[in-house]
């Protein structure tokens, strides 16, 4: 009878130890950061925050509140889990759940909308609303063609990081984009990324407008097929010589563009008559599909790594003048390999050709900046959506924002949901279980068994 009581006592003690360990484990896990409680094992790392976001959030000096507005039982868990990653990064960020069913008056008071993230900064008195539909995007073509609802992209980081940047600073810049030369139109991806970096895009026809607006902080020419008029060239040249910023996606053209090329010559660059090819770094046995060389250490390569690649198609070719104009300095940021080729109808000329360069001209007061890309395909919608691992858009946005000393590139592209994801929720719990609880339980169990044997 005594032995049975002892055995029962030991079993009770062991059960109590295990229960206590589980309670302690739950308390510990409940206080762990979201990044520990949720392991991101998705192939596109949809929950993982990148360097751009981390730098922005860790540098905050103003408090930001992110309200998750909606019925908590219906809010997608991916969204709630994702927002808490931001709270883990900075003491200046707080995430609150605002139940729109129980507290509609609070929603109205904030002027928020249901099923959205509402980002607020009291110090600047600025707010931003991000609908859930802008975070988890649906494939509209699948619905219209097949009547199926299919998720296509997760844009949590792009939307939320941009919103935090917007509400915490008062910097908004204007980009004027030229019309009248059969320029290419920006795709939705480029338009979205410009917006994420708080850049306002306005079209302008230089001939009908008669001048470049005084509030123009970047004049952009996107793949003009026809040449600039002499008056337009003078406007752009005068604007640059007044300390302006110009960006040209020149591209290959079968038509002569002497005024456009003359403008480039003023800044030490020359568009060659022909297509660029590369017999060393090319895609799918096509030398006109070039993997350009991107020199490290350039201001336009920020946010890239050794694994990042860019791809350009049917590019024009550019060279640097042997004798640079006075005060001009040219810095290439994208070029062919030494096996590059300039291909014309009658010959092929081997050499290293520029595909992208920045020309800066020192002025009596300030400086002028001309950025030239020889290939509009860098921002081609089809190319960048087909190859989601390309660095094209980051390079383009770096080139745009480099014109503004007080603007950072916070344009983060959406991550594809077209592939399956293996997200292990509560992964951190198992880590704590193996690292902390199991060894403790094992030790205590061994102690109980040892005491039992000693008494026997």
ZIFEN-V217303 format. One record per residue. N is the residue number from 1. RES is the residue in three letters. NEAR is the number of other ideal C-beta (glycine too) atoms within 10 Angstrom. Layout:
N;RES;NEAR / N;RES;NEAR
//
This chain:
1;UNK;5 / 2;UNK;6 / 3;UNK;9 / 4;UNK;8 / 5;UNK;9 / 6;UNK;13 / 7;UNK;11 / 8;UNK;10 / 9;UNK;12 / 10;UNK;16 / 11;UNK;11 / 12;UNK;10 / 13;UNK;16 / 14;UNK;15 / 15;UNK;10 / 16;UNK;11 / 17;UNK;17 / 18;UNK;14 / 19;UNK;10 / 20;UNK;13 / 21;UNK;17 / 22;UNK;13 / 23;UNK;10 / 24;UNK;14 / 25;UNK;18 / 26;UNK;11 / 27;UNK;9 / 28;UNK;14 / 29;UNK;17 / 30;UNK;9 / 31;UNK;9 / 32;UNK;15 / 33;UNK;13 / 34;UNK;18 / 35;UNK;17 / 36;UNK;15 / 37;UNK;19 / 38;UNK;23 / 39;UNK;18 / 40;UNK;19 / 41;UNK;12 / 42;UNK;19 / 43;UNK;11 / 44;UNK;18 / 45;UNK;13 / 46;UNK;21 / 47;UNK;23 / 48;UNK;14 / 49;UNK;22 / 50;UNK;13 / 51;UNK;10 / 52;UNK;20 / 53;UNK;22 / 54;UNK;14 / 55;UNK;13 / 56;UNK;20 / 57;UNK;23 / 58;UNK;10 / 59;UNK;11 / 60;UNK;17 / 61;UNK;7 / 62;UNK;14 / 63;UNK;15 / 64;UNK;24 / 65;UNK;17 / 66;UNK;23 / 67;UNK;22 / 68;UNK;21 / 69;UNK;25 / 70;UNK;24 / 71;UNK;12 / 72;UNK;13 / 73;UNK;7 / 74;UNK;10 / 75;UNK;18 / 76;UNK;15 / 77;UNK;10 / 78;UNK;20 / 79;UNK;21 / 80;UNK;16 / 81;UNK;18 / 82;UNK;24 / 83;UNK;22 / 84;UNK;20 / 85;UNK;23 / 86;UNK;26 / 87;UNK;18 / 88;UNK;15 / 89;UNK;18 / 90;UNK;17 / 91;UNK;8 / 92;UNK;20 / 93;UNK;20 / 94;UNK;14 / 95;UNK;19 / 96;UNK;13 / 97;UNK;13 / 98;UNK;19 / 99;UNK;16 / 100;UNK;21 / 101;UNK;12 / 102;UNK;10 / 103;UNK;12 / 104;UNK;12 / 105;UNK;8 / 106;UNK;14 / 107;UNK;20 / 108;UNK;10 / 109;UNK;9 / 110;UNK;16 / 111;UNK;10 / 112;UNK;20 / 113;UNK;15 / 114;UNK;14 / 115;UNK;16 / 116;UNK;23 / 117;UNK;28 / 118;UNK;21 / 119;UNK;26 / 120;UNK;22 / 121;UNK;21 / 122;UNK;12 / 123;UNK;12 / 124;UNK;14 / 125;UNK;8 / 126;UNK;16 / 127;UNK;18 / 128;UNK;20 / 129;UNK;17 / 130;UNK;21 / 131;UNK;14 / 132;UNK;20 / 133;UNK;10 / 134;UNK;17 / 135;UNK;23 / 136;UNK;19 / 137;UNK;14 / 138;UNK;15 / 139;UNK;17 / 140;UNK;10 / 141;UNK;10 / 142;UNK;14 / 143;UNK;12 / 144;UNK;9 / 145;UNK;9 / 146;UNK;10 / 147;UNK;7 / 148;UNK;10 / 149;UNK;9 / 150;UNK;13 / 151;UNK;14 / 152;UNK;17 / 153;UNK;22 / 154;UNK;24 / 155;UNK;22 / 156;UNK;27 / 157;UNK;25 / 158;UNK;25 / 159;UNK;22 / 160;UNK;25 / 161;UNK;22 / 162;UNK;25 / 163;UNK;24 / 164;UNK;25 / 165;UNK;23 / 166;UNK;22 / 167;UNK;21 / 168;UNK;22 / 169;UNK;16 / 170;UNK;10 / 171;UNK;14 / 172;UNK;12 / 173;UNK;20 / 174;UNK;13 / 175;UNK;21 / 176;UNK;21 / 177;UNK;18 / 178;UNK;23 / 179;UNK;18 / 180;UNK;17 / 181;UNK;20 / 182;UNK;11 / 183;UNK;19 / 184;UNK;15 / 185;UNK;12 / 186;UNK;17 / 187;UNK;16 / 188;UNK;9 / 189;UNK;18 / 190;UNK;22 / 191;UNK;13 / 192;UNK;19 / 193;UNK;26 / 194;UNK;22 / 195;UNK;14 / 196;UNK;22 / 197;UNK;23 / 198;UNK;20 / 199;UNK;22 / 200;UNK;13 / 201;UNK;15 / 202;UNK;11 / 203;UNK;12 / 204;UNK;18 / 205;UNK;12 / 206;UNK;23 / 207;UNK;14 / 208;UNK;8 / 209;UNK;15 / 210;UNK;9 / 211;UNK;11 / 212;UNK;21 / 213;UNK;13 / 214;UNK;5 / 215;UNK;10 / 216;UNK;19 / 217;UNK;17 / 218;UNK;21 / 219;UNK;24 / 220;UNK;22 / 221;UNK;24 / 222;UNK;21 / 223;UNK;21 / 224;UNK;24 / 225;UNK;13 / 226;UNK;13 / 227;UNK;18 / 228;UNK;25 / 229;UNK;14 / 230;UNK;11 / 231;UNK;12 / 232;UNK;22 / 233;UNK;19 / 234;UNK;13 / 235;UNK;19 / 236;UNK;24 / 237;UNK;19 / 238;UNK;12 / 239;UNK;19 / 240;UNK;23 / 241;UNK;13 / 242;UNK;12 / 243;UNK;14 / 244;UNK;20 / 245;UNK;22 / 246;UNK;24 / 247;UNK;22 / 248;UNK;24 / 249;UNK;24 / 250;UNK;23 / 251;UNK;21 / 252;UNK;20 / 253;UNK;17 / 254;UNK;6 / 255;UNK;9 / 256;UNK;10 / 257;UNK;19 / 258;UNK;12 / 259;UNK;17 / 260;UNK;23 / 261;UNK;19 / 262;UNK;15 / 263;UNK;23 / 264;UNK;20 / 265;UNK;14 / 266;UNK;19 / 267;UNK;26 / 268;UNK;21 / 269;UNK;26 / 270;UNK;15 / 271;UNK;22 / 272;UNK;19 / 273;UNK;16 / 274;UNK;19 / 275;UNK;18 / 276;UNK;27 / 277;UNK;23 / 278;UNK;27 / 279;UNK;13 / 280;UNK;14 / 281;UNK;17 / 282;UNK;18 / 283;UNK;16 / 284;UNK;5 / 285;UNK;6 / 286;UNK;12 / 287;UNK;19 / 288;UNK;17 / 289;UNK;19 / 290;UNK;29 / 291;UNK;17 / 292;UNK;27 / 293;UNK;19 / 294;UNK;20 / 295;UNK;12 / 296;UNK;8 / 297;UNK;6 / 298;UNK;18 / 299;UNK;12 / 300;UNK;24 / 301;UNK;18 / 302;UNK;17 / 303;UNK;19 / 304;UNK;17 / 305;UNK;9 / 306;UNK;6 / 307;UNK;7 / 308;UNK;15 / 309;UNK;16 / 310;UNK;23 / 311;UNK;23 / 312;UNK;28 / 313;UNK;16 / 314;UNK;16 / 315;UNK;28 / 316;UNK;25 / 317;UNK;28 / 318;UNK;26 / 319;UNK;16 / 320;UNK;14 / 321;UNK;16 / 322;UNK;6 / 323;UNK;6 / 324;UNK;15 / 325;UNK;12 / 326;UNK;7 / 327;UNK;13 / 328;UNK;17 / 329;UNK;13 / 330;UNK;17 / 331;UNK;14 / 332;UNK;19 / 333;UNK;23 / 334;UNK;26 / 335;UNK;23 / 336;UNK;29 / 337;UNK;16 / 338;UNK;11 / 339;UNK;15 / 340;UNK;25 / 341;UNK;21 / 342;UNK;21 / 343;UNK;15 / 344;UNK;12 / 345;UNK;6 / 346;UNK;6 / 347;UNK;9 / 348;UNK;12 / 349;UNK;13 / 350;UNK;13 / 351;UNK;13 / 352;UNK;15 / 353;UNK;27 / 354;UNK;26 / 355;UNK;27 / 356;UNK;27 / 357;UNK;23 / 358;UNK;22 / 359;UNK;24 / 360;UNK;17 / 361;UNK;21 / 362;UNK;11 / 363;UNK;13 / 364;UNK;7 / 365;UNK;6 / 366;UNK;11 / 367;UNK;13 / 368;UNK;22 / 369;UNK;19 / 370;UNK;25 / 371;UNK;24 / 372;UNK;26 / 373;UNK;28 / 374;UNK;29 / 375;UNK;28 / 376;UNK;22 / 377;UNK;23 / 378;UNK;28 / 379;UNK;23 / 380;UNK;20 / 381;UNK;14 / 382;UNK;10 / 383;UNK;17 / 384;UNK;21 / 385;UNK;17 / 386;UNK;10 / 387;UNK;13 / 388;UNK;13 / 389;UNK;10 / 390;UNK;20 / 391;UNK;20 / 392;UNK;23 / 393;UNK;20 / 394;UNK;22 / 395;UNK;27 / 396;UNK;24 / 397;UNK;25 / 398;UNK;21 / 399;UNK;22 / 400;UNK;25 / 401;UNK;24 / 402;UNK;20 / 403;UNK;21 / 404;UNK;18 / 405;UNK;6 / 406;UNK;9 / 407;UNK;19 / 408;UNK;20 / 409;UNK;23 / 410;UNK;23 / 411;UNK;28 / 412;UNK;25 / 413;UNK;21 / 414;UNK;24 / 415;UNK;20 / 416;UNK;16 / 417;UNK;21 / 418;UNK;11 / 419;UNK;8 / 420;UNK;7 / 421;UNK;16 / 422;UNK;9 / 423;UNK;15 / 424;UNK;12 / 425;UNK;11 / 426;UNK;13 / 427;UNK;14 / 428;UNK;19 / 429;UNK;20 / 430;UNK;12 / 431;UNK;15 / 432;UNK;18 / 433;UNK;17 / 434;UNK;10 / 435;UNK;9 / 436;UNK;14 / 437;UNK;17 / 438;UNK;13 / 439;UNK;11 / 440;UNK;14 / 441;UNK;18 / 442;UNK;10 / 443;UNK;10 / 444;UNK;17 / 445;UNK;15 / 446;UNK;10 / 447;UNK;12 / 448;UNK;15 / 449;UNK;12 / 450;UNK;9 / 451;UNK;12 / 452;UNK;14 / 453;UNK;8 / 454;UNK;7 / 455;UNK;8 / 456;UNK;7
//
